[in-house]
Amino acid sequence: MPNNPIKTILCIEDDRFIGEMYSRSLSRAGYQVDWIISGAEGLQAALSKNYDLILLDVMLPERQGTEILQDLRGSGDKVPHSRILVLTNYDQDEESRLAMQSQADGYLIKADITPRKLLEIISQMQAAA
């Protein structure tokens, strides 16, 4: 896991309410946030800019979060400078969840994560680095 401080965040989230809520609260907390709705555009952004943290939804249009995670971390880490937090409300089977957890730096259920809780988790990630 990278030990750089988290300053830049890519939020790949198609739910406009959730994306807006995360973007607003993270920006207020001093992070530079890029929010992208499409999976394909999110993957392109993740590969073209060095983000400190990527918030990755599982259910996305054009490209699923599982595919994006596999592209980024599957065969060689294409984003070694980035930490990845998977955010989902989709109930994964145990095998899929464990596979995603092995490639991501965190796996969170969106229903349990308020903006305040997300900020706490990011702060804990930085403290642990």
N, CA, C and O atoms as a DFTB+ gen file, in Angstrom:
516 C
 N C O
     1  1       0.844      -1.182       0.000
     2  2       0.000       0.000       0.000
     3  2       0.891       1.246       0.000
     4  3       1.880       1.295       0.731
     5  1       0.554       2.245      -0.805
     6  2       1.349       3.464      -0.851
     7  2       1.309       4.170       0.506
     8  3       0.332       4.056       1.246
     9  1       2.382       4.900       0.823
    10  2       2.379       5.610       2.083
    11  2       2.316       7.116       1.894
    12  3       2.660       7.878       2.798
    13  1       1.876       7.542       0.719
    14  2       1.736       8.971       0.472
    15  2       0.441       9.490       1.100
    16  3      -0.529       8.744       1.231
    17  1       0.425      10.761       1.486
    18  2      -0.810      11.314       2.038
    19  2      -1.900      11.369       0.957
    20  3      -1.606      11.508      -0.231
    21  1      -3.124      11.259       1.380
    22  2      -4.247      11.293       0.432
    23  2      -4.662      12.742       0.215
    24  3      -5.100      13.422       1.143
    25  1      -4.517      13.205      -1.025
    26  2      -4.914      14.562      -1.390
    27  2      -5.886      14.563      -2.560
    28  3      -6.821      15.361      -2.610
    29  1      -5.642      13.632      -3.522
    30  2      -6.482      13.575      -4.723
    31  2      -7.315      12.301      -4.712
    32  3      -6.811      11.214      -4.434
    33  1      -8.595      12.456      -5.020
    34  2      -9.526      11.329      -4.964
    35  2     -10.329      11.268      -6.259
    36  3     -10.862      12.274      -6.727
    37  1     -10.403      10.070      -6.823
    38  2     -11.280       9.804      -7.961
    39  2     -12.475       9.028      -7.435
    40  3     -12.319       7.951      -6.859
    41  1     -13.655       9.570      -7.630
    42  2     -14.888       8.905      -7.211
    43  2     -15.599       8.408      -8.473
    44  3     -16.070       9.205      -9.284
    45  1     -15.669       7.082      -8.628
    46  2     -16.369       6.482      -9.771
    47  2     -17.685       5.942      -9.225
    48  3     -17.730       4.855      -8.649
    49  1     -18.748       6.708      -9.410
    50  2     -20.046       6.433      -8.785
    51  2     -21.157       6.941      -9.694
    52  3     -21.191       8.127     -10.024
    53  1     -22.073       6.056     -10.107
    54  2     -23.126       6.473     -11.032
    55  2     -24.370       7.006     -10.331
    56  3     -25.187       7.666     -10.973
    57  1     -24.540       6.745      -9.049
    58  2     -25.687       7.278      -8.316
    59  2     -25.412       8.763      -8.039
    60  3     -24.515       9.109      -7.270
    61  1     -26.195       9.619      -8.675
    62  2     -25.918      11.055      -8.608
    63  2     -26.041      11.603      -7.191
    64  3     -25.267      12.479      -6.805
    65  1     -26.982      11.113      -6.419
    66  2     -27.132      11.578      -5.036
    67  2     -25.891      11.228      -4.214
    68  3     -25.334      12.080      -3.522
    69  1     -25.470       9.975      -4.298
    70  2     -24.308       9.521      -3.525
    71  2     -23.034      10.202      -4.022
    72  3     -22.229      10.667      -3.215
    73  1     -22.844      10.266      -5.326
    74  2     -21.654      10.903      -5.887
    75  2     -21.546      12.360      -5.481
    76  3     -20.472      12.833      -5.109
    77  1     -22.652      13.061      -5.553
    78  2     -22.687      14.476      -5.154
    79  2     -22.381      14.616      -3.663
    80  3     -21.615      15.493      -3.263
    81  1     -22.973      13.762      -2.852
    82  2     -22.770      13.807      -1.400
    83  2     -21.294      13.562      -1.054
    84  3     -20.708      14.319      -0.280
    85  1     -20.694      12.510      -1.625
    86  2     -19.285      12.214      -1.365
    87  2     -18.390      13.349      -1.873
    88  3     -17.508      13.816      -1.153
    89  1     -18.618      13.788      -3.104
    90  2     -17.791      14.841      -3.690
    91  2     -17.826      16.110      -2.846
    92  3     -16.788      16.709      -2.566
    93  1     -19.009      16.507      -2.450
    94  2     -19.159      17.732      -1.669
    95  2     -18.455      17.610      -0.320
    96  3     -17.718      18.514       0.073
    97  1     -18.673      16.511       0.389
    98  2     -18.079      16.381       1.725
    99  2     -16.558      16.227       1.644
   100  3     -15.841      16.753       2.495
   101  1     -16.062      15.515       0.635
   102  2     -14.614      15.359       0.484
   103  2     -13.957      16.681       0.084
   104  3     -12.880      17.014       0.579
   105  1     -14.594      17.424      -0.799
   106  2     -14.064      18.732      -1.203
   107  2     -14.024      19.682      -0.017
   108  3     -13.043      20.400       0.176
   109  1     -15.085      19.687       0.775
   110  2     -15.124      20.536       1.974
   111  2     -14.009      20.182       2.951
   112  3     -13.502      21.041       3.672
   113  1     -13.637      18.905       2.964
   114  2     -12.580      18.446       3.875
   115  2     -11.185      18.733       3.317
   116  3     -10.185      18.415       3.960
   117  1     -11.112      19.334       2.120
   118  2      -9.831      19.748       1.575
   119  2      -9.227      18.838       0.524
   120  3      -8.099      19.060       0.084
   121  1      -9.970      17.809       0.114
   122  2      -9.462      16.911      -0.922
   123  2      -9.803      17.463      -2.297
   124  3     -10.810      18.151      -2.466
   125  1      -8.956      17.158      -3.285
   126  2      -9.269      17.468      -4.677
   127  2      -9.996      16.244      -5.226
   128  3      -9.431      15.150      -5.259
   129  1     -11.241      16.420      -5.655
   130  2     -12.081      15.292      -6.049
   131  2     -12.501      15.407      -7.510
   132  3     -12.967      16.457      -7.953
   133  1     -12.331      14.322      -8.248
   134  2     -12.905      14.184      -9.584
   135  2     -13.975      13.106      -9.473
   136  3     -13.710      12.009      -8.983
   137  1     -15.176      13.418      -9.927
   138  2     -16.290      12.472      -9.847
   139  2     -16.688      12.088     -11.264
   140  3     -16.981      12.950     -12.092
   141  1     -16.696      10.798     -11.532
   142  2     -17.035      10.280     -12.855
   143  2     -18.141       9.242     -12.711
   144  3     -18.109       8.408     -11.807
   145  1     -19.112       9.302     -13.603
   146  2     -20.305       8.457     -13.508
   147  2     -20.146       7.139     -14.263
   148  3     -20.677       6.117     -13.830
   149  1     -19.434       7.144     -15.369
   150  2     -19.334       5.959     -16.221
   151  2     -18.130       5.101     -15.847
   152  3     -17.064       5.622     -15.520
   153  1     -18.307       3.797     -15.898
   154  2     -17.217       2.878     -15.610
   155  2     -16.070       3.000     -16.596
   156  3     -14.905       2.993     -16.200
   157  1     -16.391       3.113     -17.879
   158  2     -15.343       3.212     -18.905
   159  2     -14.526       4.494     -18.726
   160  3     -13.298       4.463     -18.803
   161  1     -15.205       5.620     -18.487
   162  2     -14.504       6.890     -18.282
   163  2     -13.737       6.872     -16.961
   164  3     -12.663       7.463     -16.858
   165  1     -14.281       6.201     -15.962
   166  2     -13.599       6.093     -14.675
   167  2     -12.296       5.326     -14.794
   168  3     -11.284       5.716     -14.212
   169  1     -12.317       4.231     -15.550
   170  2     -11.098       3.451     -15.766
   171  2     -10.057       4.308     -16.483
   172  3      -8.887       4.317     -16.100
   173  1     -10.479       5.025     -17.518
   174  2      -9.563       5.889     -18.263
   175  2      -8.960       6.947     -17.349
   176  3      -7.759       7.208     -17.418
   177  1      -9.772       7.559     -16.496
   178  2      -9.266       8.587     -15.573
   179  2      -8.264       7.987     -14.593
   180  3      -7.226       8.589     -14.315
   181  1      -8.574       6.799     -14.069
   182  2      -7.680       6.146     -13.107
   183  2      -6.322       5.849     -13.714
   184  3      -5.303       5.913     -13.027
   185  1      -6.306       5.525     -14.999
   186  2      -5.056       5.198     -15.676
   187  2      -4.289       6.427     -16.157
   188  3      -3.083       6.356     -16.393
   189  1      -4.986       7.550     -16.302
   190  2      -4.339       8.721     -16.897
   191  2      -3.877       9.765     -15.884
   192  3      -3.138      10.680     -16.248
   193  1      -4.290       9.652     -14.635
   194  2      -3.900      10.631     -13.623
   195  2      -3.551       9.895     -12.335
   196  3      -4.194       8.903     -11.993
   197  1      -2.552      10.368     -11.632
   198  2      -2.159       9.728     -10.376
   199  2      -3.057      10.190      -9.227
   200  3      -2.864      11.269      -8.667
   201  1      -4.034       9.362      -8.889
   202  2      -4.906       9.651      -7.746
   203  2      -4.354       8.950      -6.518
   204  3      -3.824       7.843      -6.615
   205  1      -4.477       9.587      -5.373
   206  2      -4.052       8.962      -4.121
   207  2      -5.061       7.906      -3.677
   208  3      -4.697       6.905      -3.060
   209  1      -6.336       8.143      -3.999
   210  2      -7.405       7.226      -3.601
   211  2      -8.450       7.156      -4.700
   212  3      -8.817       8.171      -5.291
   213  1      -8.926       5.942      -4.969
   214  2     -10.014       5.733      -5.923
   215  2     -11.174       5.112      -5.161
   216  3     -11.032       4.047      -4.560
   217  1     -12.327       5.783      -5.186
   218  2     -13.563       5.237      -4.626
   219  2     -14.299       4.593      -5.790
   220  3     -14.691       5.279      -6.735
   221  1     -14.487       3.293      -5.728
   222  2     -14.986       2.535      -6.871
   223  2     -16.296       1.833      -6.550
   224  3     -16.337       0.925      -5.720
   225  1     -17.357       2.256      -7.208
   226  2     -18.651       1.584      -7.094
   227  2     -18.575       0.277      -7.883
   228  3     -17.804       0.170      -8.836
   229  1     -19.371      -0.714      -7.489
   230  2     -19.363      -1.999      -8.196
   231  2     -20.304      -1.975      -9.398
   232  3     -19.925      -2.403     -10.488
   233  1     -21.515      -1.482      -9.209
   234  2     -22.511      -1.485     -10.279
   235  2     -22.451      -0.156     -11.033
   236  3     -22.938       0.867     -10.552
   237  1     -21.847      -0.189     -12.221
   238  2     -21.660       1.017     -13.019
   239  2     -22.119       0.788     -14.458
   240  3     -22.108      -0.344     -14.940
   241  1     -22.526       1.867     -15.150
   242  2     -22.838       1.723     -16.567
   243  2     -21.545       1.541     -17.376
   244  3     -20.490       2.050     -16.999
   245  1     -21.643       0.825     -18.469
   246  2     -20.572       0.590     -19.438
   247  2     -19.510      -0.395     -18.962
   248  3     -19.032      -1.200     -19.762
   249  1     -19.132      -0.360     -17.710
   250  2     -18.060      -1.217     -17.210
   251  2     -18.292      -1.434     -15.724
   252  3     -18.426      -0.459     -14.984
   253  1     -18.343      -2.657     -15.270
   254  2     -18.569      -2.957     -13.859
   255  2     -17.323      -2.656     -13.032
   256  3     -16.198      -2.737     -13.523
   257  1     -17.549      -2.307     -11.769
   258  2     -16.439      -2.037     -10.864
   259  2     -15.509      -3.228     -10.708
   260  3     -14.301      -3.059     -10.544
   261  1     -16.068      -4.437     -10.758
   262  2     -15.226      -5.637     -10.647
   263  2     -14.249      -5.712     -11.816
   264  3     -13.089      -6.082     -11.634
   265  1     -14.715      -5.360     -13.018
   266  2     -13.854      -5.360     -14.203
   267  2     -12.787      -4.274     -14.097
   268  3     -11.631      -4.493     -14.458
   269  1     -13.183      -3.107     -13.602
   270  2     -12.235      -2.000     -13.446
   271  2     -11.156      -2.392     -12.436
   272  3      -9.969      -2.166     -12.673
   273  1     -11.566      -2.977     -11.319
   274  2     -10.608      -3.404     -10.308
   275  2      -9.639      -4.436     -10.890
   276  3      -8.437      -4.379     -10.633
   277  1     -10.163      -5.370     -11.667
   278  2      -9.334      -6.386     -12.307
   279  2      -8.345      -5.732     -13.283
   280  3      -7.174      -6.107     -13.330
   281  1      -8.825      -4.752     -14.059
   282  2      -7.946      -4.048     -15.000
   283  2      -6.840      -3.290     -14.272
   284  3      -5.700      -3.257     -14.735
   285  1      -7.173      -2.680     -13.134
   286  2      -6.200      -1.870     -12.404
   287  2      -5.218      -2.705     -11.589
   288  3      -4.038      -2.368     -11.491
   289  1      -5.714      -3.801     -11.000
   290  2      -4.884      -4.549     -10.075
   291  2      -4.664      -6.017     -10.443
   292  3      -3.853      -6.690      -9.807
   293  1      -5.361      -6.521     -11.446
   294  2      -5.335      -7.941     -11.752
   295  2      -4.006      -8.496     -12.202
   296  3      -3.419      -9.317     -11.498
   297  1      -3.517      -8.081     -13.337
   298  2      -2.247      -8.611     -13.855
   299  2      -1.206      -7.504     -13.764
   300  3      -0.942      -6.797     -14.736
   301  1      -0.632      -7.372     -12.605
   302  2       0.307      -6.279     -12.367
   303  2      -0.452      -5.036     -11.955
   304  3      -1.469      -4.701     -12.562
   305  1       0.016      -4.363     -10.954
   306  2      -0.675      -3.188     -10.419
   307  2      -0.433      -1.996     -11.341
   308  3       0.673      -1.458     -11.393
   309  1      -1.485      -1.583     -12.075
   310  2      -1.355      -0.465     -13.005
   311  2      -1.460       0.885     -12.304
   312  3      -1.149       1.918     -12.897
   313  1      -1.896       0.884     -11.051
   314  2      -2.008       2.125     -10.281
   315  2      -1.351       1.938      -8.908
   316  3      -2.025       2.023      -7.881
   317  1      -0.041       1.686      -8.889
   318  2       0.632       1.406      -7.616
   319  2       0.614       2.588      -6.652
   320  3       0.783       2.415      -5.445
   321  1       0.407       3.789      -7.190
   322  2       0.373       5.005      -6.382
   323  2      -1.006       5.240      -5.759
   324  3      -1.159       6.141      -4.933
   325  1      -2.006       4.448      -6.138
   326  2      -3.379       4.668      -5.680
   327  2      -3.851       3.588      -4.713
   328  3      -3.547       2.406      -4.875
   329  1      -4.589       4.019      -3.721
   330  2      -5.331       3.075      -2.887
   331  2      -6.741       3.000      -3.475
   332  3      -7.245       3.982      -4.021
   333  1      -7.365       1.844      -3.361
   334  2      -8.705       1.663      -3.928
   335  2      -9.651       1.193      -2.831
   336  3      -9.399       0.202      -2.146
   337  1     -10.758       1.940      -2.685
   338  2     -11.839       1.541      -1.787
   339  2     -13.037       1.162      -2.644
   340  3     -13.534       1.980      -3.418
   341  1     -13.502      -0.072      -2.509
   342  2     -14.685      -0.524      -3.222
   343  2     -15.900      -0.168      -2.365
   344  3     -15.946      -0.478      -1.175
   345  1     -16.882       0.487      -2.989
   346  2     -18.117       0.867      -2.314
   347  2     -19.272       0.212      -3.050
   348  3     -19.399       0.361      -4.265
   349  1     -20.108      -0.507      -2.329
   350  2     -21.205      -1.190      -3.010
   351  2     -22.425      -1.355      -2.111
   352  3     -22.306      -1.389      -0.887
   353  1     -23.573      -1.456      -2.717
   354  2     -24.788      -1.894      -2.036
   355  2     -25.184      -3.257      -2.579
   356  3     -26.128      -3.882      -2.096
   357  1     -24.457      -3.703      -3.582
   358  2     -24.725      -4.975      -4.238
   359  2     -24.242      -6.099      -3.341
   360  3     -23.091      -6.099      -2.905
   361  1     -25.106      -7.048      -3.068
   362  2     -24.765      -8.152      -2.189
   363  2     -23.965      -9.194      -2.964
   364  3     -24.527      -9.991      -3.716
   365  1     -22.659      -9.178      -2.773
   366  2     -21.763     -10.097      -3.471
   367  2     -21.805     -11.476      -2.810
   368  3     -22.013     -11.591      -1.602
   369  1     -21.606     -12.513      -3.614
   370  2     -21.401     -13.818      -3.004
   371  2     -20.022     -13.798      -2.353
   372  3     -19.181     -12.969      -2.701
   373  1     -19.791     -14.698      -1.421
   374  2     -18.563     -14.705      -0.624
   375  2     -17.299     -14.760      -1.483
   376  3     -16.333     -14.048      -1.212
   377  1     -17.303     -15.591      -2.504
   378  2     -16.127     -15.742      -3.362
   379  2     -15.806     -14.444      -4.101
   380  3     -14.645     -14.040      -4.168
   381  1     -16.825     -13.790      -4.654
   382  2     -16.616     -12.523      -5.369
   383  2     -16.134     -11.441      -4.420
   384  3     -15.233     -10.671      -4.754
   385  1     -16.728     -11.381      -3.244
   386  2     -16.346     -10.369      -2.260
   387  2     -14.889     -10.561      -1.839
   388  3     -14.130      -9.595      -1.766
   389  1     -14.502     -11.800      -1.564
   390  2     -13.125     -12.076      -1.143
   391  2     -12.126     -11.755      -2.261
   392  3     -11.037     -11.246      -1.994
   393  1     -12.492     -12.048      -3.490
   394  2     -11.616     -11.742      -4.623
   395  2     -11.414     -10.236      -4.742
   396  3     -10.297      -9.771      -4.973
   397  1     -12.492      -9.476      -4.585
   398  2     -12.383      -8.013      -4.656
   399  2     -11.568      -7.484      -3.483
   400  3     -10.733      -6.596      -3.655
   401  1     -11.804      -8.023      -2.301
   402  2     -11.069      -7.558      -1.121
   403  2      -9.575      -7.808      -1.269
   404  3      -8.766      -7.025      -0.771
   405  1      -9.199      -8.888      -1.946
   406  2      -7.782      -9.196      -2.099
   407  2      -7.080      -8.195      -3.017
   408  3      -5.863      -8.032      -2.933
   409  1      -7.832      -7.523      -3.891
   410  2      -7.245      -6.571      -4.822
   411  2      -7.425      -5.122      -4.394
   412  3      -6.732      -4.237      -4.895
   413  1      -8.347      -4.871      -3.473
   414  2      -8.638      -3.502      -3.045
   415  2      -8.040      -3.249      -1.659
   416  3      -7.655      -4.179      -0.951
   417  1      -7.975      -1.989      -1.300
   418  2      -7.463      -1.603       0.010
   419  2      -8.578      -1.516       1.044
   420  3      -8.319      -1.335       2.234
   421  1      -9.813      -1.644       0.588
   422  2     -10.960      -1.627       1.486
   423  2     -12.211      -1.980       0.718
   424  3     -12.288      -1.777      -0.494
   425  1     -13.187      -2.509       1.425
   426  2     -14.458      -2.944       0.822
   427  2     -15.557      -2.483       1.768
   428  3     -15.649      -2.969       2.895
   429  1     -16.390      -1.549       1.320
   430  2     -17.386      -0.937       2.189
   431  2     -18.783      -1.064       1.598
   432  3     -18.972      -0.994       0.383
   433  1     -19.746      -1.250       2.472
   434  2     -21.151      -1.271       2.062
   435  2     -21.685       0.164       2.144
   436  3     -21.678       0.772       3.214
   437  1     -22.145       0.701       1.008
   438  2     -22.555       2.113       0.943
   439  2     -23.623       2.469       1.965
   440  3     -23.606       3.569       2.517
   441  1     -24.544       1.561       2.224
   442  2     -25.622       1.856       3.166
   443  2     -25.074       2.170       4.565
   444  3     -25.719       2.863       5.352
   445  1     -23.876       1.649       4.862
   446  2     -23.275       1.863       6.181
   447  2     -22.364       3.089       6.230
   448  3     -21.888       3.456       7.304
   449  1     -22.115       3.724       5.093
   450  2     -21.090       4.766       5.020
   451  2     -21.708       6.149       4.804
   452  3     -22.173       6.469       3.710
   453  1     -21.707       6.948       5.846
   454  2     -22.102       8.350       5.732
   455  2     -20.870       9.133       5.285
   456  3     -19.754       8.622       5.378
   457  1     -21.049      10.357       4.803
   458  2     -19.875      11.154       4.442
   459  2     -18.895      11.297       5.619
   460  3     -17.681      11.239       5.421
   461  1     -19.403      11.478       6.810
   462  2     -18.528      11.604       7.988
   463  2     -17.731      10.317       8.209
   464  3     -16.535      10.364       8.498
   465  1     -18.396       9.172       8.071
   466  2     -17.729       7.882       8.247
   467  2     -16.667       7.686       7.157
   468  3     -15.587       7.166       7.437
   469  1     -16.961       8.095       5.926
   470  2     -15.998       7.985       4.839
   471  2     -14.755       8.817       5.155
   472  3     -13.634       8.357       4.940
   473  1     -14.941      10.023       5.658
   474  2     -13.806      10.873       6.033
   475  2     -12.977      10.216       7.138
   476  3     -11.749      10.299       7.123
   477  1     -13.640       9.566       8.092
   478  2     -12.931       8.867       9.162
   479  2     -12.094       7.714       8.597
   480  3     -10.947       7.515       8.997
   481  1     -12.678       6.961       7.667
   482  2     -11.971       5.825       7.064
   483  2     -10.737       6.314       6.293
   484  3      -9.666       5.714       6.386
   485  1     -10.892       7.402       5.534
   486  2      -9.760       7.955       4.786
   487  2      -8.676       8.427       5.757
   488  3      -7.487       8.218       5.517
   489  1      -9.085       9.050       6.830
   490  2      -8.127       9.506       7.842
   491  2      -7.374       8.322       8.461
   492  3      -6.166       8.396       8.687
   493  1      -8.091       7.243       8.729
   494  2      -7.466       6.030       9.283
   495  2      -6.488       5.427       8.277
   496  3      -5.428       4.934       8.660
   497  1      -6.842       5.465       6.986
   498  2      -5.955       4.936       5.947
   499  2      -4.640       5.713       5.924
   500  3      -3.567       5.134       5.761
   501  1      -4.740       7.021       6.090
   502  2      -3.539       7.862       6.077
   503  2      -2.694       7.606       7.319
   504  3      -1.467       7.571       7.234
   505  1      -3.332       7.427       8.465
   506  2      -2.617       7.190       9.717
   507  2      -1.891       5.850       9.671
   508  3      -0.811       5.705      10.242
   509  1      -2.482       4.875       8.994
   510  2      -1.908       3.526       8.925
   511  2      -0.756       3.443       7.914
   512  3       0.034       2.500       7.937
   513  1      -0.674       4.432       7.038
   514  2       0.347       4.385       5.977
   515  2       1.737       4.629       6.511
   516  3       2.702       4.622       5.747
